[in-house]
Amino acid sequence: MTPQDFNLLLKEFTLAAESGDGERFARCFTEDGIYHDYIYGAHHGRAEIAHMMQHLFHRDAGPDYRWEMFDPVCAGDMAYAWSLSSFSSRIEQFKDRFVVIDGMSRFRLRDGLIAEYWESVNGGVAMTQLGVAPDRMQKVFKRWSGWLRARPETQAYLNRPRALDGRAPTKLPQEENP
């Protein structure tokens, strides 16, 4: 994919997300595409991705939802961009509280579409703006830590010797299950 093609795909991706049109958003993905959301988890295939966007994401984020991508970089089948997004919460406990966050997005591309999408967002920033109680934040952070440690690429990283000196990996204490 060319950088210009990726820019066009990003524009459609964010406009579709802002609109809340799940089907339109899902068309940015391959039929077997995967969207890894830091709140709602992984969604496989266009039907699940459409449902996530329309019935989870836009259920919780108000009609003022915005998402803009900046500084996109595309190299073959991998691409990255950082983003700003904002919304007013529809969740009853946090109703109408305004949130703005930044994040990094990673895209694996195939046939001009997104085959897999990951995002990295500091959810603590969003939860602080919402007014989430510290004990609830801790539970969420433990769950996210578990997800990070369980990912195959994280396990491979932790098991590789250091490139600097070839030393065996440090044995990390096991984290409690979230």
Salt bridges, closest charged atoms under 4 A:
GLU12 OE2 - ARG24 NE 2.65
GLU31 OE2 - ARG46 NH1 2.69
ASP32 OD1 - ARG110 NH2 3.23
ASP60 OD1 - ARG59 NE 2.74
GLU68 OE1 - ARG66 NH2 3.65
GLU116 OE2 - HIS36 NE2 2.66
GLU116 OE1 - ARG108 NH2 2.84
GLU153 OE2 - ARG151 NE 2.94
ASP165 OD2 - ARG162 NH2 3.08
ASP165 OD2 - ARG167 NE 2.68
GLU175 OE1 - ARG149 NE 3.49
GLU176 OE1 - LYS142 NZ 3.71
